[in-house]
Amino acid sequence: MSSFEWLVVGLGNPGTKYERNRHNIGWMVIDNLIEKYNLSLSEEKKAHIAQLNYKRKNVILAKPTTYMNLSGKAVQSLKIKFKIPNERIIAIVDDYNLPLGKLHLKFGGSDAGHNGIASIIQEINDKNFYRLRCGIGNDFPKGMLVEYVLSNFRNDEADTLNLMIQKAVQSIETVIEFGAARAMTLINSERLWKSKSNNQEVLND
């Protein structure tokens, strides 16, 4: 039995040239969680990781250093080491099918053309894990998807980006505290981000 309840993996590419890319939104969310809770990073063979204790639950936060297309190798290594079942894995990913700033929590399904998700499915031999999909928009000409996801967020998108990162952090916290089923309902309906005065009521109803 694992002492860790979740493995939360932010997908992205290592290196300063990629750090503000749309493709690296997963890394940005993990970095924000690490900063928020003043955690220290340690280096595994295939990932940078931190251990978070939230609401008395232990969680592994991970940033694979394998590059996006080999993300599954890091996930497989970590899930074995920390004895975390596939249904307790959350991959935080960019999604050009969603408008910038939109979030969607999904369990299972296809890779939807995302190479990082495809790698995880291949390496763990299972589709049944969670994906927190972070919308990056699709403002690119036909045939320019690769260039788009490897481009930086524009300055005029900064406010929406920062809000999305904060919402993604709150989404992960909600999964840990209330469970994935309840969190999915709150996130996908956007009820999680009602006014603060109503927030506790929304969580508890």
N, C-alpha and C positions, 0 to 999 in steps of 0.2 A: 504494500500500500504506500503510495507516494505521500510525502508531507507537503507537496505542492498541489494546489487546486487547479491552477491554470498555467498554460504556456502562452504568453502573448507575444507575437512575433511581428515586428514592423518591417515590412519588406522595403528594400532599397538597394542602392549601390554604394560601396565605400569609396571615400576619396572626396576631396574638397570640390572637384569639378562637378560632382553630382549632387552636392548636399542641398541645394535649393531647387533641384529638378522636381517637376510634377510627379515623376516616378518615385520620388523619395518621401512622399507624404507619410509612409509608415514609419520611417526613421524619425521624422519630425515629431510624430506623436509620442514615440517611445522616449525621445530626448526630453520632451515636455514633461512626461511622467517622472523621469529621472530627476529633472530639475525641481519639480513641484515637491517631491518627497525627499529631496537631498540624498539621493542614493549614490552609491559608488559602483562604477563599472568594473567588471573583471573580464579577462580575455579567455574565451574558450578557443578551441582549435578552429572552429568555423563561425564564431559569432562573438559579439560583445554582449554580456548579460549583466543584469542587476536583479537583486531579489527584493521584492516588495511585500511588505506585510500590510494588508488593508482590511479593516474590519475583522481582524484576527484570522485572516486567510492569507496563506503564502502563495506568491505568484512569481513566476520567472518572466522577466521582460527581456526580450532578445532583439538584437539587430544583426542579422546574418551578414558575414563579411565575404560570402562566396560569390557575390554579384547576383543580380536579380534572377537570372536564368537558372541558377543552381541553388536557389533558396531552399529547396527541399532537402538538400544534403545537410544543411545546418539544422533544420527542423527535425529530421530523423535522428540526428546525433543527440540533440537536446531532449527529445521525448524519451529516448532510451535511457539516457543518463539520469534524468529526473523522474522516470517512471510515470509519465503523464499520458493518459489515453488520448486517442485521436479526437474524441468528442469534447476534450478539454483544451483544444488548441484554438486560438483566435489569431488569424492572419489579418493584419491591417494593410490594406492595399489601395492603390489609386484606381479609379474607374472613370474612363472617359465617357461612359454611357450615362453618367449622372451629372447634373449641372454642378458647377463649382459651388462647394459648400454643403452639398446634400450628402447625408449619411444613410447607409442602409446596412443592417446586420442580417446575414444570411447563413443558413446551415446547409452544407452539402451542395450538390449540383455540379455543373461542368466548370471548366476553368475560364469560360467566357473569353477566350483568347488572351488571357493574362499569363505570360510566361512564368512568373513567379508562382502563381497558383498551380499551373500545370506541373511545375517541378515538384511541388509539395505532394500533389496527388500521386505522381509517379514514385517518389521516394518512400512515402509511407503506405503506398498501395491502398489508398482509401480516399474517397471524396467527402467523407463525413467529418468535417471540421468546420469551424465558424470563420466567416470572412466579414470584417468590418470594412465595407466599401466606402471610400472617400471620393466624392465627386471632384473631378479636375476639369470638367467641361470638355467641349469638343470643337473648339474654335481653330480648326486647322483644315487646309485644303486636302482634297482626296489624295490618298497615297502618301501622306506626310505624317502618319501616326507616330512612327518611331521618333522622328525629329521633334514632334510635339511633346511626347511624354518625357523626352530627355532635355526639354527646354525648361528654363526657370519660370516660376510664377512671375507675372508682370507686377510692377509697382502698384498699379491701380487695382490689383486683386489682393493686396496685402491684408486689408481689413477682413475680407471674406475668408481668406486663408487662415488667419489667426483665430477667427471665431470657429472655423471648422475644426482646427486642432484642439481648441478648448472643449468643443462638443464631443470630439472623439475621446478625449481623456475622460470626460464625464460618462461617456458610453461604456468604457472599459470598467470604470469604478462601479457603474450600475450593474454590469454583468457579474462582477465579483460579489457585490453585496446582495443582490436580489435574485441572481440566477439568470441564465441566458434567455429562457422563455419569456420571463417578465420584461427583461431588458429589451428584447426584440420588439415587443409590442410598443413599449414607450419610445424607443428610438425611431422605428419605422413610421409611427403615427405622428412623430415630432412632439408628442405630449411631454417628453422629458424636458423640453425647453420652454415650458410655460413660465410665467412670471415666478420669481423666487417665492413670493407670498403663497403661491399655490403648489409649490414644488413638492413639499412633504405630503400634501394631500394626494397629489398625482401618484407618488411612489407607493403610498399606502392603500389606495382605493382598490 
